[in-house]
Amino acid sequence: MSGADFEGADDSVLPFSVEALDVRGRAVRLGPLADAVLARHAYPAPVARVVGEALALTALLGSALKDAGRFQLQTQSDGPLGMIVVDFEAPGSMRGYARFDADVVAAAIAAGATTTGELLGRGHLAMTVEQGVANTRYQGIVALQGQSLEEAAHGYFQQSEQIPTRIRLAVGEVLGGGGRHAWRAGGVMVQFLPTSPERARQADIDPGDAPEGHVVHVVAEDDAWVEARSLVETVEDHELLDPMVGSERLLYRLFHERGARVFDAMPLRDECRCSRERVQTMLSRFSPEERRDMVADDGMIGVTCEFCSRAYIFAPAEIEQPEG
Protein backbone atom coordinates (compact mmCIF):
# COMPACT_ATOMS: atom_id res chain seq x y z
CA MET A 1 0.00 0.00 0.00
CA SER A 2 1.02 3.56 -0.53
CA GLY A 3 -0.56 6.81 0.58
CA ALA A 4 -0.48 9.54 3.16
CA ASP A 5 0.65 8.98 6.75
CA PHE A 6 -2.84 9.99 7.88
CA GLU A 7 -4.21 6.53 7.29
CA GLY A 8 -7.89 6.90 7.74
CA ALA A 9 -8.03 7.91 11.39
CA ASP A 10 -11.27 8.79 13.14
CA ASP A 11 -13.48 11.33 11.38
CA SER A 12 -11.97 10.81 7.96
CA VAL A 13 -12.64 9.23 4.57
CA LEU A 14 -9.88 7.22 2.92
CA PRO A 15 -10.14 6.81 -0.88
CA PHE A 16 -8.54 3.71 -2.40
CA SER A 17 -8.28 1.66 -5.55
CA VAL A 18 -7.59 -2.00 -6.32
CA GLU A 19 -6.35 -1.89 -9.88
CA ALA A 20 -6.15 -5.67 -10.23
CA LEU A 21 -9.92 -5.84 -9.70
CA ASP A 22 -10.84 -2.59 -11.49
CA VAL A 23 -12.49 -1.19 -8.37
CA ARG A 24 -12.29 2.10 -6.55
CA GLY A 25 -13.80 2.94 -3.23
CA ARG A 26 -13.76 4.82 0.03
CA ALA A 27 -13.66 3.84 3.68
CA VAL A 28 -14.98 6.07 6.47
CA ARG A 29 -14.51 6.05 10.22
CA LEU A 30 -16.54 8.39 12.43
CA GLY A 31 -15.63 8.77 16.09
CA PRO A 32 -16.05 12.13 17.88
CA LEU A 33 -18.09 13.48 14.96
CA ALA A 34 -20.69 10.72 15.16
CA ASP A 35 -20.80 10.91 18.94
CA ALA A 36 -21.29 14.69 18.90
CA VAL A 37 -24.13 14.58 16.35
CA LEU A 38 -25.96 11.70 18.02
CA ALA A 39 -25.38 12.62 21.67
CA ARG A 40 -26.51 16.24 21.38
CA HIS A 41 -30.01 15.09 20.41
CA ALA A 42 -30.22 12.28 22.97
CA TYR A 43 -31.91 9.97 20.47
CA PRO A 44 -33.23 6.57 21.59
CA ALA A 45 -30.50 4.04 20.78
CA PRO A 46 -32.27 2.44 17.76
CA VAL A 47 -32.88 5.88 16.23
CA ALA A 48 -29.27 6.89 16.89
CA ARG A 49 -28.07 3.78 15.04
CA VAL A 50 -30.09 4.62 11.93
CA VAL A 51 -28.94 8.26 11.96
CA GLY A 52 -25.37 7.00 12.42
CA GLU A 53 -25.78 4.81 9.33
CA ALA A 54 -27.02 7.85 7.42
CA LEU A 55 -23.97 9.83 8.58
CA ALA A 56 -21.57 7.11 7.40
CA LEU A 57 -23.37 6.70 4.07
CA THR A 58 -23.40 10.47 3.50
CA ALA A 59 -19.66 10.65 4.22
CA LEU A 60 -18.97 7.87 1.70
CA LEU A 61 -21.06 9.50 -1.03
CA GLY A 62 -20.50 13.18 -0.30
CA SER A 63 -16.72 12.84 -0.19
CA ALA A 64 -16.79 12.26 -3.96
CA LEU A 65 -17.18 16.05 -4.21
CA LYS A 66 -13.89 17.83 -4.70
CA ASP A 67 -13.18 21.38 -3.57
CA ALA A 68 -16.71 22.74 -3.42
CA GLY A 69 -20.27 21.55 -3.44
CA ARG A 70 -22.92 20.11 -1.18
CA PHE A 71 -24.42 16.65 -0.85
CA GLN A 72 -27.61 15.99 1.10
CA LEU A 73 -29.14 12.66 2.06
CA GLN A 74 -32.78 12.78 3.15
CA THR A 75 -35.33 10.12 4.01
CA GLN A 76 -39.07 10.71 4.25
CA SER A 77 -41.14 7.70 5.20
CA ASP A 78 -44.19 6.45 7.07
CA GLY A 79 -42.32 4.49 9.74
CA PRO A 80 -41.67 5.50 13.34
CA LEU A 81 -38.58 7.40 12.16
CA GLY A 82 -40.26 9.80 9.74
CA MET A 83 -37.33 11.85 8.46
CA ILE A 84 -33.55 12.01 8.48
CA VAL A 85 -31.50 14.80 6.96
CA VAL A 86 -27.70 14.69 6.69
CA ASP A 87 -25.66 17.40 4.96
CA PHE A 88 -22.12 17.14 3.63
CA GLU A 89 -20.43 20.33 2.48
CA ALA A 90 -17.07 19.98 0.73
CA PRO A 91 -14.38 19.65 1.73
CA GLY A 92 -15.63 17.92 4.87
CA SER A 93 -18.29 19.65 7.01
CA MET A 94 -21.12 17.42 8.22
CA ARG A 95 -24.33 17.86 10.17
CA GLY A 96 -27.52 15.83 10.61
CA TYR A 97 -30.74 15.35 12.53
CA ALA A 98 -33.87 13.19 12.66
CA ARG A 99 -37.57 13.88 13.21
CA PHE A 100 -39.82 11.29 14.80
CA ASP A 101 -42.75 10.83 17.13
CA ALA A 102 -41.26 9.79 20.46
CA ASP A 103 -44.35 7.81 21.49
CA VAL A 104 -44.47 5.91 18.19
CA VAL A 105 -40.75 5.12 18.41
CA ALA A 106 -41.15 3.95 22.02
CA ALA A 107 -43.97 1.62 20.96
CA ALA A 108 -41.83 0.23 18.13
CA ILE A 109 -38.94 -0.39 20.52
CA ALA A 110 -41.28 -2.12 22.98
CA ALA A 111 -42.49 -4.35 20.13
CA GLY A 112 -38.92 -5.17 19.09
CA ALA A 113 -39.28 -3.41 15.71
CA THR A 114 -35.89 -1.74 15.77
CA THR A 115 -34.18 -2.64 12.50
CA THR A 116 -33.44 0.19 10.07
CA GLY A 117 -36.13 -1.06 7.69
CA GLU A 118 -38.75 -1.32 10.43
CA LEU A 119 -38.02 2.17 11.77
CA LEU A 120 -38.02 3.82 8.34
CA GLY A 121 -40.93 1.93 6.81
CA ARG A 122 -42.02 2.97 3.33
CA GLY A 123 -41.20 6.23 1.59
CA HIS A 124 -38.18 7.46 -0.29
CA LEU A 125 -34.48 8.19 0.04
CA ALA A 126 -33.36 11.31 -1.84
CA MET A 127 -29.74 12.18 -2.57
CA THR A 128 -29.11 15.72 -3.79
CA VAL A 129 -25.87 17.12 -5.20
CA GLU A 130 -25.23 20.84 -5.69
CA GLN A 131 -21.92 21.60 -7.34
CA GLY A 132 -20.18 24.24 -9.43
CA VAL A 133 -20.29 27.99 -9.65
CA ALA A 134 -23.67 27.79 -11.39
CA ASN A 135 -25.05 25.70 -8.49
CA THR A 136 -25.80 22.77 -10.76
CA ARG A 137 -28.30 20.58 -8.92
CA TYR A 138 -28.91 16.87 -9.37
CA GLN A 139 -31.25 14.68 -7.34
CA GLY A 140 -31.64 10.93 -7.32
CA ILE A 141 -34.54 9.22 -5.54
CA VAL A 142 -34.99 5.59 -4.60
CA ALA A 143 -37.96 3.96 -2.90
CA LEU A 144 -37.77 2.85 0.71
CA GLN A 145 -39.76 -0.35 1.15
CA GLY A 146 -38.68 -1.59 4.53
CA GLN A 147 -35.08 -2.22 3.55
CA SER A 148 -31.82 -1.05 5.09
CA LEU A 149 -29.95 2.06 3.96
CA GLU A 150 -27.29 -0.22 2.49
CA GLU A 151 -29.89 -1.95 0.33
CA ALA A 152 -31.50 1.36 -0.66
CA ALA A 153 -28.12 2.72 -1.75
CA HIS A 154 -27.47 -0.42 -3.82
CA GLY A 155 -30.82 0.07 -5.51
CA TYR A 156 -29.99 3.69 -6.26
CA PHE A 157 -26.69 2.87 -7.94
CA GLN A 158 -28.26 0.07 -9.95
CA GLN A 159 -31.17 2.16 -11.18
CA SER A 160 -29.72 5.66 -11.49
CA GLU A 161 -25.97 5.34 -11.90
CA GLN A 162 -25.79 1.80 -13.30
CA ILE A 163 -22.51 1.27 -11.47
CA PRO A 164 -22.00 -2.05 -9.66
CA THR A 165 -21.62 -0.94 -6.04
CA ARG A 166 -21.33 -2.64 -2.64
CA ILE A 167 -21.58 -0.78 0.66
CA ARG A 168 -21.18 -1.93 4.26
CA LEU A 169 -22.23 0.25 7.18
CA ALA A 170 -21.96 -0.20 10.93
CA VAL A 171 -22.89 1.85 14.00
CA GLY A 172 -22.34 1.07 17.65
CA GLU A 173 -21.30 2.29 21.07
CA VAL A 174 -17.89 1.77 22.64
CA LEU A 175 -16.79 2.36 26.20
CA GLY A 176 -14.88 5.62 26.40
CA GLY A 177 -13.10 7.58 29.09
CA GLY A 178 -14.81 7.93 32.44
CA GLY A 179 -16.98 4.90 31.75
CA ARG A 180 -19.10 6.79 29.22
CA HIS A 181 -20.33 5.05 26.10
CA ALA A 182 -19.54 6.90 22.89
CA TRP A 183 -21.08 6.41 19.46
CA ARG A 184 -19.00 5.33 16.50
CA ALA A 185 -19.88 4.69 12.86
CA GLY A 186 -18.01 3.31 9.89
CA GLY A 187 -18.44 2.16 6.35
CA VAL A 188 -16.72 0.93 3.23
CA MET A 189 -17.81 1.20 -0.39
CA VAL A 190 -16.44 -0.36 -3.58
CA GLN A 191 -17.49 0.36 -7.15
CA PHE A 192 -16.63 -1.61 -10.27
CA LEU A 193 -15.19 0.78 -12.85
CA PRO A 194 -13.51 -1.21 -15.64
CA THR A 195 -12.23 0.50 -18.77
CA SER A 196 -14.67 -1.45 -20.91
CA PRO A 197 -18.30 -0.52 -20.15
CA GLU A 198 -19.38 -3.99 -21.26
CA ARG A 199 -17.63 -5.46 -18.24
CA ALA A 200 -19.73 -3.29 -15.91
CA ARG A 201 -23.10 -4.35 -17.29
CA GLN A 202 -25.66 -5.41 -14.70
CA ALA A 203 -28.70 -7.62 -14.84
CA ASP A 204 -31.98 -5.90 -15.64
CA ILE A 205 -34.15 -4.75 -12.74
CA ASP A 206 -36.84 -7.28 -11.85
CA PRO A 207 -39.71 -6.64 -14.30
CA GLY A 208 -42.33 -7.23 -11.60
CA ASP A 209 -45.69 -8.19 -13.17
CA ALA A 210 -44.21 -9.13 -16.53
CA PRO A 211 -46.34 -11.26 -18.89
CA GLU A 212 -46.06 -15.00 -18.48
CA GLY A 213 -43.21 -16.33 -20.55
CA HIS A 214 -41.21 -13.11 -20.37
CA VAL A 215 -37.51 -13.92 -20.71
CA VAL A 216 -35.37 -12.23 -18.08
CA HIS A 217 -32.16 -10.80 -19.47
CA VAL A 218 -29.35 -12.52 -17.58
CA VAL A 219 -25.91 -10.90 -17.48
CA ALA A 220 -23.01 -12.88 -16.10
CA GLU A 221 -21.13 -10.89 -13.45
CA ASP A 222 -17.49 -10.15 -14.05
CA ASP A 223 -15.20 -12.35 -11.97
CA ALA A 224 -13.21 -9.33 -10.74
CA TRP A 225 -16.37 -7.65 -9.46
CA VAL A 226 -17.62 -10.85 -7.83
CA GLU A 227 -14.33 -11.11 -5.95
CA ALA A 228 -14.28 -7.48 -4.82
CA ARG A 229 -17.93 -7.53 -3.77
CA SER A 230 -17.53 -10.81 -1.92
CA LEU A 231 -14.54 -9.50 0.01
CA VAL A 232 -16.44 -6.42 1.17
CA GLU A 233 -19.36 -8.59 2.22
CA THR A 234 -17.05 -10.35 4.70
CA VAL A 235 -16.46 -7.13 6.65
CA GLU A 236 -17.87 -7.40 10.16
CA ASP A 237 -19.30 -4.54 12.18
CA HIS A 238 -16.51 -4.56 14.75
CA GLU A 239 -13.92 -4.06 11.99
CA LEU A 240 -15.64 -0.83 11.00
CA LEU A 241 -16.00 0.37 14.60
CA ASP A 242 -12.86 -0.75 16.44
CA PRO A 243 -10.73 2.34 17.22
CA MET A 244 -7.63 0.12 16.90
CA VAL A 245 -8.43 -0.95 13.34
CA GLY A 246 -7.83 2.00 11.03
CA SER A 247 -9.18 2.13 7.50
CA GLU A 248 -5.78 1.35 6.00
CA ARG A 249 -5.44 -1.77 8.13
CA LEU A 250 -8.94 -2.88 7.15
CA LEU A 251 -8.16 -2.42 3.45
CA TYR A 252 -4.97 -4.41 3.86
CA ARG A 253 -6.95 -7.26 5.40
CA LEU A 254 -9.35 -7.22 2.48
CA PHE A 255 -7.13 -6.66 -0.52
CA HIS A 256 -3.52 -7.48 0.39
CA GLU A 257 -3.40 -10.35 -2.09
CA ARG A 258 -4.45 -8.07 -4.94
CA GLY A 259 -2.70 -4.93 -3.79
CA ALA A 260 -4.59 -1.80 -2.79
CA ARG A 261 -3.49 1.78 -3.23
CA VAL A 262 -4.71 4.43 -0.83
CA PHE A 263 -4.85 8.16 -1.48
CA ASP A 264 -4.82 11.16 0.82
CA ALA A 265 -7.38 10.81 3.58
CA MET A 266 -10.04 13.51 3.83
CA PRO A 267 -10.71 14.85 7.35
CA LEU A 268 -14.33 15.36 8.41
CA ARG A 269 -15.70 17.72 11.02
CA ASP A 270 -18.95 18.33 12.87
CA GLU A 271 -19.87 21.78 11.64
CA CYS A 272 -23.24 23.46 11.19
CA ARG A 273 -23.85 26.24 8.66
CA CYS A 274 -26.32 28.09 10.86
CA SER A 275 -25.50 31.60 12.11
CA ARG A 276 -27.33 34.45 13.75
CA GLU A 277 -27.26 36.38 10.48
CA ARG A 278 -28.76 33.49 8.47
CA VAL A 279 -31.51 32.90 11.01
CA GLN A 280 -32.27 36.62 11.10
CA THR A 281 -32.53 36.68 7.30
CA MET A 282 -34.83 33.66 7.36
CA LEU A 283 -37.13 35.27 9.93
CA SER A 284 -37.29 38.51 7.95
CA ARG A 285 -38.96 36.62 5.09
CA PHE A 286 -42.05 35.93 7.19
CA SER A 287 -44.94 38.36 7.15
CA PRO A 288 -45.41 40.74 10.11
CA GLU A 289 -48.45 38.69 11.19
CA GLU A 290 -46.47 35.46 11.14
CA ARG A 291 -43.65 37.02 13.14
CA ARG A 292 -46.11 38.31 15.73
CA ASP A 293 -47.35 34.74 16.18
CA MET A 294 -43.77 33.67 16.91
CA VAL A 295 -43.34 36.04 19.86
CA ALA A 296 -43.15 34.13 23.14
CA ASP A 297 -44.50 35.20 26.55
CA ASP A 298 -41.20 36.95 27.30
CA GLY A 299 -41.65 39.16 24.23
CA MET A 300 -38.82 37.54 22.30
CA ILE A 301 -38.62 35.27 19.23
CA GLY A 302 -36.62 32.09 19.73
CA VAL A 303 -35.30 29.74 17.05
CA THR A 304 -33.40 26.52 17.69
CA CYS A 305 -31.34 24.97 14.91
CA GLU A 306 -32.56 21.42 14.26
CA PHE A 307 -29.07 20.32 13.26
CA CYS A 308 -26.86 21.63 16.07
CA SER A 309 -29.48 22.58 18.70
CA ARG A 310 -28.03 26.09 18.99
CA ALA A 311 -30.62 28.59 20.24
CA TYR A 312 -31.01 32.08 18.77
CA ILE A 313 -33.05 34.75 20.54
CA PHE A 314 -34.25 37.93 18.81
CA ALA A 315 -36.22 40.99 19.85
CA PRO A 316 -39.03 41.54 17.31
CA ALA A 317 -37.51 44.88 16.31
CA GLU A 318 -34.32 43.14 15.20
CA ILE A 319 -36.07 41.43 12.33
CA GLU A 320 -38.46 44.10 11.18
CA GLN A 321 -38.37 44.44 7.41
CA PRO A 322 -37.39 47.89 6.23
CA GLU A 323 -40.20 49.99 4.80
CA GLY A 324 -40.29 50.31 1.03
Secondary structure, 3 states (H helix, E strand, C coil): CCCCCCCCCCCEEEEEEEHHHCEEEEEEEECHHHHHHHHCCCCCHHHHHHHHHHHHHHHHHHCCCCCCCEEEEEEEECCCCCEEEEEEECCCEEEEEEECCHHHHHHHHHCCCCCHHHHHCEEEEEEEEEECCCCEEEEEEEEEECCCHHHHHHHHHHHHHCCCEEEEEEEEEEECHHHCEEEEEEEEEEEECCCCHHHHCCCCCCCCCCCCCCCCCCCCCCHHHHHHHHHHHCCCHHHHHCCCCCHHHHHHHHHCCCCCEECCCEECEECCCCCHHHHHHHHHCCCHHHHHHHCCCCCCEEEECCCCCCEEEECHHHHCCCCC
